[in-house]
């Protein structure tokens, strides 16, 4: 897919697939570095120097810059590995929380929660609309090992109430995002997405990185600031 097509897909569909973002050797290095995952995922990856270097590399910043208004900043990193021993399904949802350094009561921000020791909050919708997620696939991923499913264009509807989400999911056809090893899925956080359990004995290892641009209001700071 050429750059113009990727840009159109991110803008209109809320997602796009990009192949050959990482060479296979780099994927294997990351798998060895990150090791096995206990449970559904490992958070706070940006604290690892090797991951911090990867997400701030020229190649990654060039990948995400066209979709962000200001200089990209990685603000959250999560590592998933779906296996027969750690297998789960995810219902339809939007990614609504962002990690922050401290709690400062701010209009339009809330509720607040803590995940893996890090404070999170749901920001105003316009903050999420200006973010981009990059899911780096460290294995070949298809429908048999839990590929992400998305509803194209759903990111344009803002933050959805559960009733509106259910109605949209019943009406629209889901797209399975099958990505080869080393490829990336670019997606907006407000894009509705889900995944089935894996029916394969293969790994489905994904490095999930969220990028933002610009500062938060009222003295709030990204946890990675």
Helices and strands as residue ranges (DSSP letters): H 3-12, E 15-18, H 24-34, G 45-47, H 49-55, H 58-65, E 72-81, E 90-93, E 97-99, E 112-115, E 118-122, H 125-129, E 132-137, G 143-145, E 148-150, G 154-157, H 162-171, E 175-176, E 184-187, E 193-195, E 205-213
